[in-house]
Amino acid sequence: MEENKHLRIALKTVVNGFQQILASGMRSQQRRLLDAHLKTKHITKCPVITVDSNTIIFEKDLEGQNYTHGVIRAFIQDLRPDTRQGRMPNGRRVTVVRHNGDGEEFYSLVFDPIEIYAPSASVPPVLGALPNKYLDLKLLERMERETILSTLISLHGNKSLAAEMLGISRGTLYERIRRYGLAEFE
């Protein structure tokens, strides 16, 4: 299906308008928090929570998972200053992004989408499971793994179409499948 560029421009204009309306009624501290959240969302498709000492911003994907301000603040307070990744009390893996603004530090937590979304009934239960030896992947590698995995799932494992959709050769796709432990597609 071809993307309609005019619709994309119109949608972007509407979204920017809503953001401006929301930002106009905010204090500077709230605006910085929203800006940090949007910047983090701009670089990832994963669910994100952004939090400071008073406010929490989280996405619909995370509703009902009991991520209260207190739970998030307690998790953050237990982090060492150099910590970039961790596990929430419920076991969900997150990447920690630190932001600074007017002396107050605030955080974005980027959730591993493979642990957030349950596989569909047509997908074997082990599909997409992240083996222990792959837990230390960098954020960009995890995003690449997620993209390859979701593309292969949506194409029911058709590697030729997946490579074409991803804009890489089949050889590169096979190499990434091996690198990221996607044995179900080898």
KEDO-200332 format. One line per 5 residues: for each residue x, y, z of N, C-alpha, C, CB. Coordinates in pm, whole numbers. Glycine has a CB too. Layout:
X/Y/Z/X/Y/Z/X/Y/Z/X/Y/Z | ...
! end
This chain:
85/-117/0/0/0/0/90/124/0/-96/-1/122 | 58/219/-88/139/339/-101/99/443/3/127/397/-241 | 197/511/56/173/612/159/129/742/94/300/634/245 | 24/804/149/-24/931/98/52/1044/167/-176/946/119 | 139/1112/91/225/1216/149/144/1335/200/327/1263/46
36/1368/130/-46/1482/172/-117/1454/305/-150/1515/64 | -164/1330/320/-228/1292/445/-127/1295/560/-290/1152/433 | -5/1251/533/100/1253/635/130/1396/679/229/1187/581 | 138/1490/586/164/1631/617/49/1689/699/184/1713/487 | -75/1658/658/-191/1708/731/-195/1654/874/-320/1671/657
-167/1525/888/-166/1464/1021/-57/1524/1108/-146/1312/1010 | 61/1546/1052/170/1606/1126/133/1748/1172/299/1609/1040 | 64/1822/1086/20/1958/1121/-78/1955/1237/-43/2027/999 | -172/1861/1233/-271/1848/1341/-202/1812/1472/-377/1742/1306 | -111/1717/1468/-39/1676/1588/42/1792/1645/54/1557/1558
112/1866/1558/189/1983/1605/98/2087/1667/268/2045/1488 | -21/2106/1610/-118/2200/1667/-161/2159/1806/-240/2211/1577 | -189/2030/1826/-226/1981/1958/-112/1999/2058/-267/1833/1952 | 9/1971/2014/125/1987/2102/141/2133/2144/253/1938/2033 | 119/2226/2051/131/2368/2084/22/2411/2182/123/2454/1956
-99/2362/2163/-209/2395/2255/-177/2343/2395/-343/2336/2204 | -131/2217/2401/-96/2160/2531/19/2236/2596/-59/2011/2516 | 119/2270/2517/238/2338/2571/206/2480/2617/348/2342/2465 | 107/2544/2557/78/2684/2593/25/2696/2736/-24/2744/2495 | -37/2591/2789/-91/2597/2924/2/2536/3028/-223/2527/2929
124/2507/2992/216/2440/3084/317/2536/3146/290/2329/3012 | 361/2497/3262/474/2566/3322/601/2518/3252/482/2541/3478 | 710/2592/3270/833/2557/3199/884/2418/3238/942/2661/3228 | 868/2380/3365/912/2248/3410/833/2138/3338/897/2234/3564 | 702/2156/3326/619/2059/3256/654/2054/3108/470/2092/3275
683/2169/3050/719/2176/2909/849/2100/2884/732/2323/2862 | 948/2118/2973/1075/2045/2958/1053/1894/2967/1176/2090/3067 | 965/1853/3057/936/1711/3070/870/1657/2942/845/1686/3192 | 772/1731/2889/707/1690/2765/806/1688/2649/589/1783/2733 | 891/1789/2640/992/1793/2533/1085/1672/2541/1075/1923/2542
1127/1638/2663/1215/1521/2682/1142/1393/2639/1260/1511/2830 | 1015/1383/2674/936/1265/2637/926/1255/2484/794/1271/2700 | 894/1366/2420/878/1366/2274/1010/1338/2203/820/1500/2226 | 1119/1391/2255/1250/1363/2195/1284/1215/2206/1361/1447/2264 | 1254/1157/2321/1280/1014/2339/1191/933/2245/1256/972/2486
1064/970/2234/972/899/2145/1013/913/1999/830/952/2163 | 1079/1023/1967/1121/1046/1829/1228/945/1785/1175/1188/1814 | 1305/893/1880/1413/800/1843/1377/653/1864/1536/833/1923 | 1258/625/1915/1220/485/1938/1070/466/1914/1257/442/2081 | 1036/345/1876/896/307/1863/849/233/1989/874/219/1739
940/212/2080/909/140/2203/825/227/2297/1039/96/2274 | 748/165/2386/674/241/2487/771/314/2580/582/147/2568 | 734/438/2618/820/523/2700/741/582/2816/883/636/2616 | 805/588/2933/754/665/3048/858/772/3076/728/572/3175 | 813/897/3094/903/1004/3133/851/1060/3265/912/1117/3023
944/1082/3359/902/1116/3495/999/1216/3558/891/990/3582 | 945/1307/3638/1026/1393/3725/972/1376/3867/1022/1545/3680 | 1006/1466/3957/965/1448/4096/815/1467/4116/1041/1547/4184 | 745/1531/4023/602/1558/4040/511/1496/3935/580/1703/4041 | 563/1470/3818/477/1435/3704/527/1308/3637/473/1550/3602
432/1234/3580/465/1115/3502/390/1122/3370/430/984/3580 | 458/1093/3261/397/1084/3129/416/941/3083/458/1188/3026 | 307/871/3055/321/737/3001/221/715/2891/305/631/3110 | 242/611/2815/163/586/2695/55/482/2717/253/543/2583 | -39/485/2629/-153/394/2637/-108/248/2642/-246/417/2519
2/216/2572/53/78/2571/87/28/2711/177/70/2482 | 113/120/2803/155/83/2938/42/94/3040/270/169/2981 | -78/132/2996/-191/142/3089/-222/6/3149/-315/200/3019 | -266/7/3271/-305/-117/3337/-188/-202/3385/-388/-198/3244 | -67/-150/3377/50/-227/3419/101/-181/3554/160/-217/3315
23/-97/3623/53/-53/3760/184/25/3771/58/-172/3852 | 213/109/3671/330/195/3678/288/330/3736/396/213/3537 | 283/335/3868/246/459/3936/370/546/3951/181/431/4074 | 347/672/3984/458/764/4005/550/712/4115/405/906/4040 | 493/659/4222/571/607/4333/658/489/4292/481/567/4446
602/396/4214/676/279/4168/793/323/4081/583/182/4090 | 767/415/3989/872/463/3899/980/537/3977/812/555/3791 | 940/627/4069/1039/704/4147/1125/610/4235/968/809/4236 | 1063/509/4293/1139/413/4375/1240/338/4288/1044/312/4445 | 1200/298/4169/1291/231/4076/1409/322/4042/1215/189/3947
1382/448/4012/1486/543/3974/1581/571/4090/1423/674/3926 | 1528/584/4211/1612/611/4327/1710/497/4355/1526/637/4449 | 1673/376/4316/1761/260/4339/1869/245/4232/1678/134/4344 | 1863/327/4126/1961/316/4018/2095/377/4057/1909/385/3892 | 2202/315/4011/2334/376/4025/2345/485/3917/2450/269/4012
2429/586/3936/2440/696/3839/2480/652/3698/2540/795/3889 | 2553/541/3685/2597/496/3553/2505/392/3490/2737/440/3563 | 2394/360/3555/2303/257/3505/2232/305/3379/2200/219/3613 | 2237/222/3275/2167/254/3150/2051/159/3123/2264/250/3033 | 2055/42/3185/1947/-55/3167/1915/-119/3300/1985/-161/3063
1790/-161/3314/1750/-225/3437/1620/-301/3418/1736/-123/3548 | 1572/-355/3527/1444/-427/3525/1351/-364/3627/1463/-579/3553 | 1230/-338/3585/1128/-285/3674/1092/-393/3776/1001/-239/3594 | 1024/-355/3886/987/-455/3987/907/-573/3930/906/-389/4097 | 832/-549/3821/755/-660/3761/838/-738/3659/630/-606/3693
969/-705/3647/1057/-781/3558/1074/-723/3420/1007/-918/3545 | 999/-620/3384/1010/-560/3251/1145/-491/3235/895/-461/3226 | 1210/-515/3122/1341/-457/3094/1322/-316/3039/1421/-545/2993 | 1402/-220/3090/1395/-82/3043/1535/-28/3018/1321/7/3146 | 1542/66/2925/1663/144/2903/1638/280/2967/1698/158/2749
1733/327/3046/1718/451/3122/1785/565/3045/1780/437/3265 | 1708/671/3020/1760/792/2955/1749/905/3055/1683/825/2821 | 1862/967/3089/1864/1077/3186/1856/1210/3113/1991/1071/3275 | 1778/1303/3170/1767/1439/3118/1796/1535/3233/1624/1465/3055 | 1848/1651/3202/1871/1755/3303/1798/1881/3262/2022/1782/3323
1740/1949/3360/1672/2075/3333/1665/2160/3458/1533/2051/3279 | 1728/2275/3455/1728/2370/3568/1761/2302/3700/1594/2438/3578 | 1864/2218/3699/1909/2156/3823/1834/2030/3861/1897/2252/3933 | 1718/2006/3803/1644/1884/3836/1669/1779/3729/1491/1913/3850 | 1698/1659/3775/1718/1549/3682/1584/1478/3664/1829/1451/3733
1553/1445/3541/1435/1364/3516/1471/1257/3415/1316/1451/3464 | 1383/1157/3401/1419/1034/3332/1312/992/3233/1443/924/3431 | 1359/925/3126/1270/852/3037/1309/705/3048/1280/904/2887 | 1210/620/3060/1231/476/3064/1175/418/2935/1163/411/3190 | 1261/357/2856/1221/298/2728/1204/149/2750/1326/329/2613
1081/101/2733/1049/-39/2760/1081/-127/2641/902/-53/2797 | 1129/-247/2669/1157/-345/2565/1022/-392/2510/1243/-464/2620 | 992/-364/2383/860/-397/2330/834/-546/2322/844/-338/2194 | 938/-626/2312/920/-770/2303/860/-823/2432/1053/-841/2272 | 889/-756/2544/834/-799/2672/699/-735/2701/931/-765/2784
663/-630/2628/536/-561/2651/423/-629/2576/547/-414/2609 | 445/-658/2448/339/-711/2365/342/-862/2366/351/-658/2222 | 229/-922/2394/221/-1068/2392/212/-1112/2246/98/-1119/2475 | 279/-1220/2211/269/-1268/2073/126/-1313/2042/367/-1383/2049 | 87/-1299/1915/-48/-1338/1875/-60/-1490/1879/-82/-1285/1733
-183/-1537/1870/-209/-1680/1879/-143/-1757/1765/-359/-1707/1879 | -123/-1690/1649/-65/-1760/1535/87/-1769/1543/-104/-1690/1407 | 146/-1706/1643/291/-1706/1657/330/-1802/1769/344/-1562/1686 | 427/-1890/1746/469/-1981/1852/510/-1904/1977/586/-2070/1804 | 487/-1958/2097/513/-1885/2220/658/-1840/2239/473/-1968/2335
756/-1910/2179/895/-1870/2196/936/-1762/2097/986/-1989/2181 | 853/-1734/1999/888/-1638/1895/914/-1501/1955/777/-1629/1790 | 1031/-1448/1931/1064/-1315/1980/1121/-1313/2120/945/-1230/1977 | 1125/-1428/2187/1183/-1431/2321/1330/-1389/2311/1170/-1573/2386 | 1373/-1307/2404/1509/-1255/2401/1598/-1341/2491/1513/-1105/2446
1679/-1431/2432/1765/-1517/2514/1862/-1433/2597/1843/-1615/2425 | 1905/-1488/2710/1993/-1415/2802/2116/-1356/2735/2036/-1506/2913 | 2176/-1428/2640/2299/-1377/2580/2273/-1254/2492/2365/-1486/2498 | 2146/-1220/2466/2114/-1102/2386/2061/-987/2472/2011/-1137/2280 | 2060/-1002/2604/2006/-898/2691/2093/-773/2696/1990/-953/2831
2219/-783/2659/2308/-667/2666/2321/-593/2533/2443/-711/2713 | 2229/-614/2441/2233/-540/2315/2214/-391/2341/2124/-592/2218 | 2280/-309/2263/2262/-164/2270/2123/-130/2217/2373/-89/2189 | 2074/-10/2248/1939/30/2210/1919/20/2059/1912/173/2258 | 2015/67/1980/2002/61/1835/1995/-83/1786/2119/133/1768
2075/-172/1845/2071/-314/1807/1937/-376/1845/2186/-391/1874 | 1885/-339/1962/1754/-392/2004/1644/-344/1910/1722/-350/2148 | 1655/-218/1866/1556/-165/1773/1565/-237/1638/1575/-12/1755 | 1689/-263/1592/1706/-335/1466/1648/-476/1480/1856/-342/1427 | 1675/-542/1592/1622/-676/1617/1469/-673/1617/1674/-732/1751
1412/-574/1686/1266/-561/1691/1207/-540/1553/1227/-445/1783 | 1272/-455/1472/1222/-427/1338/1227/-551/1251/1304/-315/1273 | 1337/-622/1255/1350/-745/1177/1247/-848/1223/1493/-803/1189 | 1235/-865/1354/1139/-961/1408/996/-929/1366/1150/-965/1560 | 955/-803/1384/817/-767/1350/791/-780/1200/785/-623/1395
893/-749/1117/877/-763/972/861/-911/936/999/-703/898 | 944/-997/992/934/-1140/963/802/-1198/1012/1050/-1215/1028 | 755/-1155/1127/626/-1202/1178/514/-1159/1085/600/-1148/1320 | 515/-1032/1046/407/-982/960/407/-1047/823/419/-831/944 | 523/-1095/778/533/-1161/647/536/-1313/660/657/-1113/572
499/-1364/779/493/-1508/806/624/-1578/771/379/-1571/727 | 737/-1510/800/868/-1572/782/926/-1563/643/859/-1712/820 | 860/-1496/549/911/-1485/412/1033/-1392/411/800/-1431/315 | 1152/-1451/403/1276/-1375/414/1303/-1289/291/1392/-1468/437 | 1263/-1335/174/1285/-1256/53/1208/-1125/60/1244/-1335/-73
1080/-1133/97/999/-1012/110/1047/-924/224/852/-1048/130 | 1088/-988/335/1137/-912/450/1261/-833/413/1166/-1005/569 | 1355/-897/344/1478/-828/303/1444/-711/211/1574/-925/232 | 1351/-733/119/1310/-626/27/1245/-510/104/1211/-681/-78 | 1155/-544/198/1090/-440/278/1189/-361/362/984/-501/368
1288/-430/417/1387/-367/504/1496/-294/425/1450/-471/594 | 1502/-319/294/1602/-253/212/1742/-309/230/1603/-107/241 | 1750/-439/261/1880/-505/277/1880/-631/192/1909/-538/427 | 2000/-687/171/2009/-811/94/1964/-929/180/2154/-834/42 | 1932/-1040/114/1894/-1160/189/2010/-1209/275/1849/-1271/94
2133/-1197/221/2250/-1238/298/2264/-1158/427/2376/-1223/214 | 2242/-1027/418/2248/-941/537/2138/-979/634/2237/-792/498 | 2018/-1007/583/1908/-1047/669/1943/-1177/743/1778/-1065/586 | 1996/-1277/671/2034/-1403/735/2141/-1379/842/2085/-1504/631 | 2236/-1290/813/2341/-1259/911/2281/-1197/1036/2445/-1163/849
2183/-1105/1020/2118/-1040/1135/2033/-1140/1212/2031/-922/1088 | 1968/-1231/1141/1887/-1334/1207/1977/-1417/1300/1817/-1427/1102 | 2094/-1456/1251/2189/-1532/1334/2242/-1445/1448/2307/-1584/1248 | 2280/-1320/1418/2338/-1231/1520/2241/-1208/1635/2377/-1096/1457 | 2112/-1190/1603/2014/-1155/1706/1938/-1276/1761/1916/-1057/1650
1983/-1395/1726/1925/-1516/1786/1781/-1541/1748/1935/-1508/1933 | 1743/-1510/1626/1606/-1534/1579/1600/-1670/1511/1558/-1420/1482 | 1632/-1774/1589/1646/-1909/1537/1518/-1959/1469/1684/-2004/1648 | 1403/-1906/1512/1277/-1952/1453/1272/-1922/1303/1158/-1887/1523 | 1358/-1830/1255/1353/-1789/1115/1476/-1835/1035/1341/-1639/1106
1563/-1915/1095/1682/-1962/1023/1647/-2067/922/1786/-2017/1120
! end
